[in-house]
Amino acid sequence: MDQRLFKAARSGDVAALNILLEEDRLILEKLSLSPTAENPLHIAALAGQTDFAKDMMRKMPSFAREQNQYGSSPMHMASARGNIEIVREILTLGLDMCLAKDKGGRISLHYAAMKGKDHVVEELLSQCPKAIEVLTARGETAFHLAVKNKKFEAFRVLVERLENMDNRYWKLINAKDEEGNTISELVISTNQHQVLDLLHGKGDLLGLEQVNAAAELETNLLLENQTGFLSSIFLILCSRAGIKAQLILLIQVSGELLCWVLCSVCSALLAGVLEFSEFFVKLGVFLCFVGFSGLFVSFKCSLSMGFGLFS
């Protein structure tokens, strides 16, 4: 590629592009026949140069379908970048553009999910709903990619769109990648409380079989992980009771603070700095505060165990 054309695309200089076209009216056609890895539209999409990209598509619409050495099209780059205007402009050239795959089998929806561009995810699914069922070469859905990259907002949009689609698509949220990972397994193993909160109560979407599988996985993780065993049991009971992640975190912090206070006070007792009478007064006040929190959690867990797990 002519370096002047590359610089014009990177900086979004439409005037410089027009000057080059005056010098050689076939400069873009010649470029399309050359073995260049990327065309000016790739560069403009990557650099977020919206006006230049739109002008380039009017002059050379075929550039939108070209792929670089990694199989990425301008649509992939615009989606990863989060430039919804370029995405919309490319889609006017053909809705099939959103289904173009790179060498890893990823489409533009996958790029948007991986990068957490939730507004692009929404746009792509509104224009091309079938994109939600496309798998990567590793058997990953857009849900897998959003969870693996911890992009909660993108995952939320995917779930909301899925709920409004025909239930034959619902199986996607329970799909396994080539390594056998389901969404539930990935969420639990990476401790993504926001996603757990989002999925809580969506039994119709997840399916009873997947809910049971998630519960079994949690149990297995407990048995494998000797560190924090009691803490893990506490988290599972809280989850079963429907307690929000923020409250779980607050109670966990209170517990850790209690342990710290006890250790500090015991050290002070041993050193003779604190008397036993003063120790029991301060400990009693603190335990009252923590006790109310514990009572609340125990009550909710009991209700859940009685009316939820055995229903």
Steps between C-alpha positions, in 0.01 A plus 500: 500500500616850418622653826312822423177302474581317825561829683181651359296203624664499843444874550160509329617755243234487228655798321832316468315199358337719234837646403640147451199412284563805285855379444389145422129430451562123520708499819229319700431245226870424470520456875212248496702282258822517699601248773482771769384354834273791590316762301428863599161402642668258743728781614218753535281254695789415731582867554136593551494743209125494429476766228792357307356147527162613369662684209716199419196270493328732253808501278596132537223293668684173423761592762242420770515130408876467488683320779853548631756227572308402814169480318372818664276729298436871562178388671698297755720799575215749529313261735804449724562872498136570593442735208131447443477753215749308288326174592166638382652635180656163416171322566333715232720317250353165605384337824712197417800712599427431866548127440847525342748287696868556571751213509390415854139470392408822680239739362457867586257416784777295664740793476245735657428251781871445574565873518187581697342725235144439615348766272654326197375162628150648516526646149635183341232280656223739400620495140616139483341283775647178357845620597429388857518131402835519317784310670873568482748237380536403868127446542446821695180703494488875550394420860822303558713784368326767709542291818859396425595866452288612799286741296185509710308768306550317171385177667194676641397624154547151356278346769231766456494446125491122546199522732306680225589245234335169407571245775680275251794739543501463880721193476789735413544613859552137605737417214849362565817621328758253367647469850161404643442829683146629547413859591404397854831323555702797375302745713540294818869422447581870440277622784301750289233606750329747264437228246375264772257770616382551142438131443332453837136413448538428129429128537277503191787632292775285652296184539476278809776270376750787479400636841565158655831474315608837638413388854699179454797701370493726804513193725794356307689827523453495877643149527799589281577825677615450859573871547202710600273197534259653750499830311405315181212322676381836625508645146300209358234528772474873434467435128229239558314748721509764229714742697659760275874496441544843658347378828706182491813710460397725791446203730826339391686822578329515841617145570855579399491811716380292794792261457742791484353657815519170688862448402591856596322480836655163585842643424425795726387266780814294475709816508312625807382816326129415531315365806257211473195701612560765236558227241161334559312833486649598164465151360135485604415828322667387180341153508155659534554684173630194317240277663209693353652459154555129559145454630360663187707277271411187696131587480511548122706186451252300711208626293685411183593153623141439611305645212749514212736205494236242588213644294 
